Amino acid sequence: MPHIFEVGELTRAVREVLESQFPFVWVRGEVGGVSRPASGHLYFSLKDGQSRLPVVWFRRSQRCVAPGGVDPRTGEVLEHGCTAELTEGASVLVAGRLSVFEPQGAYQLVAELVQEQGAGQLAMQFEAMKARLAGLGYFDPGRKRPLPPHPARVAVVTAPTGAAVRDFLRLAGERGWGCAIRIYPTLVQGEQAPARVAAALDAACADGWAEVVALIRGGGSLEDLWAFNTEPVAAAVFRASLPVVCGVGHEVDTSIADLVADVRAATPSHAAQLLWPERGALMQRVDVLEQGLFAAAGGLLERRQAALGQMEKALRWLSPAQRLARMGERLDTSLRDLLRAGAALTGGRSAELARCEAALGAAFGPRAVARRRAGLRALALRLPRAARALLRQAEAARALERRLALAGPTGPRGAAQALALLESRLGAVDPEAPLARGYGLVRVAATGRLLRGAAEAAPGQELDIRMADGVVGARVLAVRPGADGGER
């Protein structure tokens, strides 16, 4: 996704590009729209038949020089003079730099010098030299190198005396971590200055001692600074094997050496500021790093302590004492499980034993004995009747035998038949005979009373069932009067 600019951000970017590409220009045009506010600044525009350029001429830059005089800023002899009394329609030549007025987003020319039509010889030479060296690639941004951070060895090419070197050395002592400086003395003004400056630059690079070269000179007129607008100096800066920071003149002064150098500084003091950061900022940075170091050390200590705690836990888990403790816990758990299982097993066996005891009690207990005794009493009561019946049958049999004897030879057959008939009748009335065929005699266990029908029984009643080979105790669950009858 493309970057989306804020309005102010885009305006500042345009201003930076415009000021870097047009640090100093000469513009010819016709004056129009002159405005003189109370601040003393002058606002007007330069126009020709095609375009209009807004111009601001700040009060501090305004000078009036009589025709034939010398401009104090450039040292140039003015043929037609300089005037602050601009008039509408006047044809002038304006020197200055392009900038952007951010509140309105409009570009304008910040004037440093305004003179009537006609340009000085030095300005023309400057523009011609600038155009020729630009064609040779001297100003190509791709060849420019960054300055080393915090350089410890700096070569300074300048005049050994003067305010520029003093300011540079003072700032070097106040900024950065400290450094070593070698001064390569040279002339910075006059006819011999270009060759001397070029030689000093070559010597600083040839020594191989420094990390960066600072080419500095204090302010002056255009003529005073002209050595830094010459081709020998520009060529020396171009071929330098070390990064070159150039701080020549004041902020508004831009020389050919500034344009060729790897980094342009507005002033010699600014060159020192570009080489070394403020010591207070460095100390603050040290404080920030110290705080970060303490925080990192504290975090590292906390992490190590946490890791140590985890290792201690793991060690305790693997220690013999902990292992014995865990085995003891497992043993206690196993004992509790065993006791629960034993209690469950014993409880189940106890319940089963109780059921067996109840069954034995029901079959052979006092109540069962009482039932048996009641049954014996009932049998004892029935026995005389059966005995009397047997006696009657015996008497009948003897009577038949007598009759058989009286019947003679033909009697035995008939008597035998009669005897068999009597035996079958006797067997039919024998109460024990059906038991052999799987039948049973049912009596009430409590009373020994013989049940002759289902209607005589009641649910929950305990019974004794006499079989051929023993007695079975039973409990009445339901009574069904007939095969298809209801249940109660």
C-alpha positions as CSV (number, residue, x, y, z in Angstrom):
1,M,0.0,0.0,0.0
2,P,1.5,3.4,-0.9
3,H,2.4,5.9,1.9
4,I,-0.3,8.4,2.6
5,F,1.1,11.8,3.4
6,E,-0.4,14.3,5.9
7,V,-0.6,17.8,4.4
8,G,2.1,19.2,6.7
9,E,4.3,16.1,6.2
10,L,4.2,16.5,2.4
11,T,4.8,20.3,2.6
12,R,7.9,19.7,4.8
13,A,9.2,17.1,2.4
14,V,8.8,19.4,-0.6
15,R,10.5,22.2,1.4
16,E,13.5,19.9,2.2
17,V,13.8,18.9,-1.5
18,L,13.5,22.4,-2.7
19,E,16.0,23.9,-0.3
20,S,18.5,21.1,-0.9
21,Q,18.3,21.5,-4.7
22,F,18.2,25.3,-4.8
23,P,20.4,26.5,-1.9
24,F,21.4,29.6,-3.8
25,V,20.1,31.1,-7.1
26,W,20.0,34.3,-9.1
27,V,16.7,35.3,-10.5
28,R,16.0,38.2,-12.9
29,G,12.5,39.7,-13.2
30,E,10.1,42.6,-12.9
31,V,9.1,43.8,-9.5
32,G,5.4,43.7,-8.7
33,G,3.0,43.7,-5.7
34,V,5.4,45.4,-3.2
35,S,4.3,45.3,0.4
36,R,6.0,47.0,3.4
37,P,4.5,45.9,6.7
38,A,5.5,47.5,10.1
39,S,8.0,44.6,10.7
40,G,10.4,46.1,8.1
41,H,10.3,43.0,5.9
42,L,9.7,43.5,2.2
43,Y,7.3,41.3,0.2
44,F,7.0,41.5,-3.5
45,S,7.0,39.3,-6.6
46,L,9.2,38.8,-9.6
47,K,7.4,38.3,-12.9
48,D,8.1,37.9,-16.5
49,G,5.8,37.2,-19.4
50,Q,5.2,33.6,-18.3
51,S,5.3,33.2,-14.5
52,R,5.2,35.0,-11.1
53,L,7.6,34.2,-8.2
54,P,6.8,35.4,-4.6
55,V,9.8,37.0,-2.9
56,V,10.4,37.8,0.8
57,W,13.3,40.1,1.8
58,F,13.9,40.1,5.5
59,R,14.9,43.2,7.3
60,R,18.3,41.8,8.4
61,S,19.3,41.1,4.8
62,Q,18.3,44.5,3.4
63,R,21.3,46.7,2.4
64,C,21.6,49.8,0.2
65,V,24.8,50.3,-1.7
66,A,25.5,53.2,-3.8
67,P,26.3,52.5,-7.5
68,G,29.9,51.5,-7.9
69,G,30.1,50.6,-4.2
70,V,31.0,47.1,-2.7
71,D,28.4,44.9,-1.3
72,P,29.5,44.0,2.3
73,R,28.2,40.5,2.0
74,T,29.7,39.4,-1.3
75,G,32.5,41.9,-1.7
76,E,31.3,42.4,-5.3
77,V,31.4,45.8,-7.0
78,L,27.9,46.8,-7.8
79,E,27.4,48.6,-11.1
80,H,23.9,49.8,-10.5
81,G,23.7,49.7,-6.7
82,C,21.3,47.9,-4.4
83,T,18.1,49.4,-3.2
84,A,15.5,48.8,-0.6
85,E,13.2,51.4,-2.3
86,L,11.8,48.9,-4.7
87,T,9.3,50.3,-7.2
88,E,6.6,48.6,-9.2
89,G,7.8,47.5,-12.6
90,A,11.5,47.8,-11.8
91,S,13.8,45.2,-13.4
92,V,16.0,43.7,-10.8
93,L,18.4,40.8,-10.1
94,V,17.7,38.9,-6.9
95,A,20.1,36.4,-5.2
96,G,18.8,34.1,-2.5
97,R,17.5,30.6,-1.8
98,L,14.2,28.9,-2.6
99,S,12.0,27.8,0.3
100,V,8.4,26.9,1.1
101,F,6.1,28.9,3.3
102,E,4.4,26.0,5.1
103,P,1.2,27.6,6.3
104,Q,0.2,28.3,2.7
105,G,2.1,25.5,1.0
106,A,3.6,28.0,-1.4
107,Y,7.2,28.2,-2.5
108,Q,9.0,31.5,-2.4
109,L,12.4,33.1,-2.9
110,V,14.1,34.3,0.3
111,A,16.2,37.2,-1.0
112,E,19.7,37.9,0.3
113,L,20.6,40.6,-2.2
114,V,18.5,42.7,-4.6
115,Q,20.1,44.9,-7.2
116,E,19.1,46.5,-10.4
117,Q,19.4,44.7,-13.7
118,G,22.8,43.2,-14.3
119,A,24.7,40.4,-12.5
120,G,28.2,40.5,-11.0
121,Q,31.1,38.7,-12.7
122,L,31.7,36.4,-9.7
123,A,28.1,35.3,-9.7
124,M,28.3,34.5,-13.3
125,Q,31.5,32.5,-12.8
126,F,29.9,30.7,-9.9
127,E,27.0,29.6,-12.0
128,A,29.2,28.6,-14.9
129,M,31.5,26.5,-12.6
130,K,28.5,24.9,-10.9
131,A,27.0,23.9,-14.2
132,R,30.3,22.4,-15.5
133,L,31.0,20.4,-12.4
134,A,27.5,19.2,-12.2
135,G,28.0,17.7,-15.7
136,L,31.1,15.9,-14.5
137,G,29.1,14.3,-11.7
138,Y,30.7,16.1,-8.8
139,F,27.4,16.7,-7.1
140,D,25.9,13.2,-7.7
141,P,24.2,12.1,-4.4
142,G,25.1,8.5,-5.1
143,R,28.8,9.1,-4.5
144,K,28.3,10.9,-1.2
145,R,29.4,8.9,2.0
146,P,27.9,9.1,5.5
147,L,30.0,10.5,8.3
148,P,31.3,7.9,10.8
149,P,29.5,7.9,14.1
150,H,31.5,9.3,17.0
151,P,34.8,9.7,15.1
152,A,37.8,9.5,17.4
153,R,40.4,11.0,14.9
154,V,39.4,14.0,12.8
155,A,41.6,15.9,10.3
156,V,40.8,19.6,10.1
157,V,41.8,21.6,7.0
158,T,41.6,25.3,7.8
159,A,43.6,28.4,8.7
160,P,45.4,27.7,12.1
161,T,44.2,31.0,13.5
162,G,40.8,32.6,13.6
163,A,37.4,32.3,15.1
164,A,36.3,29.3,13.0
165,V,39.0,26.9,14.3
166,R,38.5,28.1,17.8
167,D,34.8,27.5,17.7
168,F,35.3,24.1,16.1
169,L,37.8,23.0,18.8
170,R,35.6,24.4,21.6
171,L,32.6,22.4,20.4
172,A,34.8,19.3,19.8
173,G,35.8,19.5,23.5
174,E,32.2,19.8,24.7
175,R,30.6,17.1,22.5
176,G,31.0,13.4,22.0
177,W,33.2,11.0,24.0
178,G,36.4,12.8,23.2
179,C,38.6,12.7,20.2
180,A,42.0,13.5,18.7
181,I,42.2,16.3,16.2
182,R,45.0,17.1,13.7
183,I,45.0,20.5,12.0
184,Y,46.3,20.7,8.5
185,P,47.0,24.5,8.2
186,T,46.3,26.2,4.9
187,L,45.5,29.5,3.4
188,V,41.8,30.0,3.0
189,Q,41.8,33.3,1.0
190,G,43.8,34.7,-1.8
191,E,45.3,33.6,-5.1
192,Q,47.4,30.8,-3.5
193,A,44.5,29.5,-1.4
194,P,43.0,27.0,-3.9
195,A,46.2,25.1,-4.4
196,R,47.1,25.2,-0.6
197,V,43.6,23.9,0.3
198,A,43.8,21.1,-2.3
199,A,47.2,20.1,-1.0
200,A,46.1,20.0,2.6
201,L,43.1,17.8,1.7
202,D,45.3,15.4,-0.2
203,A,47.8,15.2,2.7
204,A,45.0,14.5,5.3
205,C,43.8,11.6,3.1
206,A,47.3,10.3,2.3
207,D,48.3,10.1,6.0
208,G,45.6,7.5,6.6
209,W,45.3,8.6,10.2
210,A,41.9,10.3,10.3
211,E,38.4,8.8,10.0
212,V,36.9,12.0,8.5
213,V,38.1,15.4,7.1
214,A,36.5,18.7,8.2
215,L,37.0,21.6,5.7
216,I,36.0,24.8,7.5
217,R,36.3,28.5,7.1
218,G,34.6,31.5,8.8
219,G,32.2,33.9,7.1
220,G,33.1,36.6,4.6
221,S,32.2,38.1,1.3
222,L,31.8,36.1,-1.9
223,E,35.3,37.2,-2.9
224,D,36.7,36.1,0.4
225,L,35.2,32.7,0.0
226,W,36.0,32.4,-3.6
227,A,38.8,29.9,-3.1
228,F,36.2,27.3,-2.2
229,N,34.4,27.9,-5.5
230,T,37.4,26.9,-7.6
231,E,38.0,23.7,-9.5
232,P,41.2,22.6,-7.7
233,V,39.4,22.6,-4.3
234,A,36.4,20.9,-5.8
235,A,38.6,18.2,-7.5
236,A,40.4,17.6,-4.2
237,V,37.1,17.2,-2.3
238,F,35.8,14.9,-5.1
239,R,38.9,12.6,-5.0
240,A,39.2,12.5,-1.2
241,S,39.4,8.9,0.1
242,L,37.9,10.0,3.4
243,P,34.4,11.4,4.0
244,V,34.5,15.2,3.9
245,V,32.2,17.6,5.9
246,C,32.4,21.1,4.6
247,G,31.5,24.1,6.7
248,V,32.4,27.3,4.9
249,G,30.9,30.8,5.7
250,H,27.6,31.4,7.2
251,E,24.3,29.6,6.8
252,V,23.3,31.6,3.7
253,D,26.7,31.0,2.0
254,T,26.8,28.0,-0.3
255,S,30.1,27.2,-2.1
256,I,31.1,24.7,-4.7
257,A,33.1,22.8,-2.0
258,D,29.8,22.5,0.0
259,L,28.0,21.0,-3.0
260,V,30.9,18.5,-3.7
261,A,31.5,17.5,-0.1
262,D,29.8,14.3,1.3
263,V,28.0,16.5,4.0
264,R,27.4,20.2,3.9
265,A,27.5,22.1,7.2
266,A,25.9,25.6,7.5
267,T,28.9,26.9,9.6
268,P,32.1,25.6,11.1
269,S,30.3,25.2,14.4
270,H,27.6,23.2,12.6
271,A,30.3,20.9,11.2
272,A,31.4,20.0,14.8
273,Q,27.7,19.5,15.7
274,L,27.3,17.1,12.8
275,L,30.4,15.1,13.8
276,W,29.7,14.6,17.5
277,P,26.4,14.6,19.4
278,E,25.9,16.7,22.5
279,R,27.6,15.2,25.6
280,G,24.5,15.8,27.7
281,A,22.4,13.8,25.2
282,L,25.0,11.0,25.3
283,M,25.0,11.1,29.1
284,Q,21.2,10.9,29.0
285,R,21.5,8.0,26.6
286,V,23.9,6.3,29.0
287,D,21.3,6.8,31.7
288,V,18.6,5.2,29.5
289,L,20.9,2.3,28.6
290,E,21.8,1.9,32.3
291,Q,18.1,1.7,33.2
292,G,17.6,-0.7,30.4
293,L,20.5,-2.8,31.6
294,F,19.2,-2.9,35.2
295,A,15.8,-3.8,33.9
296,A,17.2,-6.5,31.6
297,A,19.4,-7.8,34.5
298,G,16.4,-7.8,36.8
299,G,14.3,-9.7,34.3
300,L,17.2,-12.1,33.7
301,L,17.5,-12.7,37.4
302,E,13.8,-13.2,37.8
303,R,13.8,-15.7,34.9
304,R,16.8,-17.5,36.4
305,Q,15.2,-17.6,39.8
306,A,12.0,-19.0,38.3
307,A,14.1,-21.6,36.4
308,L,15.9,-22.5,39.6
309,G,12.6,-22.9,41.4
310,Q,11.4,-25.3,38.7
311,M,14.7,-27.2,39.0
312,E,14.3,-27.4,42.8
313,K,10.8,-28.7,42.4
314,A,12.0,-31.3,39.9
315,L,14.9,-32.2,42.2
316,R,12.5,-32.6,45.1
317,W,10.3,-34.8,43.0
318,L,13.2,-37.0,42.0
319,S,14.8,-37.2,45.5
320,P,14.7,-40.5,47.5
321,A,12.8,-38.9,50.4
322,Q,10.1,-37.6,48.0
323,R,10.0,-41.0,46.3
324,L,9.5,-42.8,49.7
325,A,6.8,-40.3,50.6
326,R,5.0,-40.9,47.3
327,M,5.4,-44.7,47.8
328,G,4.0,-44.2,51.4
329,E,1.0,-42.3,49.9
330,R,0.4,-45.0,47.4
331,L,0.6,-47.6,50.1
332,D,-1.9,-45.8,52.3
333,T,-4.2,-45.5,49.3
334,S,-3.8,-49.2,48.5
335,L,-4.5,-50.1,52.2
336,R,-7.7,-48.0,52.1
337,D,-8.8,-49.7,48.9
338,L,-8.0,-53.1,50.4
339,L,-10.0,-52.3,53.5
340,R,-12.9,-51.1,51.5
341,A,-12.8,-54.2,49.3
342,G,-12.5,-56.5,52.4
343,A,-15.4,-54.6,54.0
344,A,-17.5,-55.0,50.8
345,L,-16.5,-58.7,50.6
346,T,-17.2,-59.3,54.3
347,G,-20.5,-57.5,54.0
348,G,-21.6,-59.5,51.1
349,R,-20.6,-62.8,52.8
350,S,-22.3,-61.7,56.0
351,A,-25.5,-60.9,54.1
352,E,-25.3,-64.3,52.4
353,L,-24.6,-66.0,55.7
354,A,-27.6,-64.2,57.2
355,R,-29.7,-65.4,54.3
356,C,-28.4,-69.0,54.9
357,E,-29.0,-68.8,58.6
358,A,-32.5,-67.5,57.9
359,A,-33.1,-70.4,55.5
360,L,-31.7,-72.9,58.0
361,G,-33.8,-71.4,60.7
362,A,-36.8,-71.6,58.5
363,A,-36.1,-75.3,57.7
364,F,-34.7,-76.6,61.0
365,G,-35.4,-73.9,63.5
366,P,-37.9,-74.0,66.4
367,R,-40.7,-73.0,64.2
368,A,-39.8,-75.8,61.8
369,V,-39.6,-78.2,64.7
370,A,-43.0,-77.0,65.9
371,R,-44.4,-77.5,62.5
372,R,-42.9,-81.1,62.4
373,R,-44.4,-81.8,65.9
374,A,-47.8,-80.5,64.8
375,G,-47.6,-82.7,61.7
376,L,-46.6,-85.7,64.0
377,R,-49.6,-84.9,66.2
378,A,-51.9,-84.8,63.2
379,L,-50.5,-88.1,62.0
380,A,-50.9,-89.5,65.5
381,L,-54.5,-88.5,65.4
382,R,-54.9,-90.1,62.0
383,L,-53.1,-93.2,62.9
384,P,-55.8,-94.7,65.1
385,R,-58.4,-94.1,62.4
386,A,-56.0,-95.7,59.9
387,A,-55.4,-98.6,62.3
388,R,-59.1,-99.1,62.7
389,A,-59.5,-99.0,59.0
390,L,-56.8,-101.6,58.6
391,L,-58.4,-103.8,61.2
392,R,-61.6,-103.5,59.3
393,Q,-59.9,-104.4,56.1
394,A,-58.1,-107.3,57.8
395,E,-61.4,-108.6,59.2
396,A,-62.9,-108.3,55.8
397,A,-60.0,-110.2,54.4
398,R,-60.4,-113.0,56.9
399,A,-64.1,-113.1,56.1
400,L,-63.3,-113.5,52.5
401,E,-60.8,-116.2,53.3
402,R,-63.5,-118.0,55.2
403,R,-65.8,-117.6,52.4
404,L,-63.1,-118.9,50.0
405,A,-62.6,-121.9,52.1
406,L,-66.3,-122.6,52.0
407,A,-66.4,-122.1,48.3
408,G,-64.3,-125.1,47.6
409,P,-62.0,-125.6,44.5
410,T,-63.7,-123.1,42.5
411,G,-63.3,-120.5,45.1
412,P,-59.6,-119.6,45.0
413,R,-59.8,-117.9,41.7
414,G,-62.7,-115.9,42.6
415,A,-61.2,-115.2,46.0
416,A,-57.9,-114.1,44.5
417,Q,-59.8,-111.7,42.3
418,A,-61.7,-110.4,45.3
419,L,-58.4,-110.0,47.2
420,A,-56.8,-108.1,44.4
421,L,-59.8,-105.8,44.4
422,L,-59.6,-105.3,48.1
423,E,-55.8,-104.5,47.9
424,S,-56.4,-101.9,45.2
425,R,-59.1,-100.4,47.3
426,L,-56.9,-100.4,50.3
427,G,-54.1,-98.8,48.3
428,A,-56.5,-96.1,47.0
429,V,-57.3,-95.0,50.5
430,D,-53.6,-95.2,51.7
431,P,-52.6,-91.5,52.3
432,E,-48.9,-92.3,51.7
433,A,-49.5,-94.0,48.3
434,P,-49.7,-90.8,46.2
435,L,-46.4,-89.5,47.6
436,A,-44.6,-92.2,45.6
437,R,-46.1,-90.8,42.4
438,G,-44.7,-87.2,43.1
439,Y,-47.7,-85.8,45.0
440,G,-47.3,-84.1,48.4
441,L,-49.3,-83.5,51.4
442,V,-49.6,-79.7,52.3
443,R,-50.0,-78.7,55.9
444,V,-50.0,-75.3,57.6
445,A,-46.6,-75.0,59.3
446,A,-47.9,-73.3,62.4
447,T,-50.8,-75.7,63.1
448,G,-50.1,-78.9,61.1
449,R,-53.6,-78.6,59.6
450,L,-53.9,-80.4,56.2
451,L,-54.9,-78.2,53.3
452,R,-57.5,-79.7,51.1
453,G,-57.9,-76.8,48.8
454,A,-56.3,-73.6,47.6
455,A,-59.0,-71.6,49.2
456,E,-57.7,-72.6,52.7
457,A,-54.3,-71.0,52.0
458,A,-53.4,-67.3,52.5
459,P,-50.5,-65.2,51.1
460,G,-47.5,-65.1,53.3
461,Q,-48.5,-68.3,55.1
462,E,-45.7,-70.8,55.8
463,L,-46.4,-74.4,54.7
464,D,-44.8,-77.8,55.0
465,I,-45.1,-80.0,51.9
466,R,-44.7,-83.7,52.7
467,M,-43.0,-85.6,49.8
468,A,-42.1,-89.3,49.5
469,D,-38.4,-88.6,50.6
470,G,-38.8,-85.6,52.9
471,V,-40.5,-82.4,53.9
472,V,-40.2,-79.0,52.0
473,G,-40.8,-75.7,53.8
474,A,-42.6,-73.1,51.6
475,R,-44.2,-69.6,51.8
476,V,-47.4,-68.7,50.0
477,L,-46.8,-65.9,47.5
478,A,-50.2,-65.9,45.8
479,V,-53.4,-68.0,45.8
480,R,-55.0,-68.9,42.5
481,P,-58.4,-70.7,43.1
482,G,-58.5,-72.2,39.6
483,A,-56.4,-72.5,36.4
484,D,-58.2,-69.5,34.9
485,G,-59.1,-67.8,38.2
486,G,-57.9,-64.5,39.5
487,E,-54.9,-64.1,41.8
488,R,-54.9,-62.8,45.3
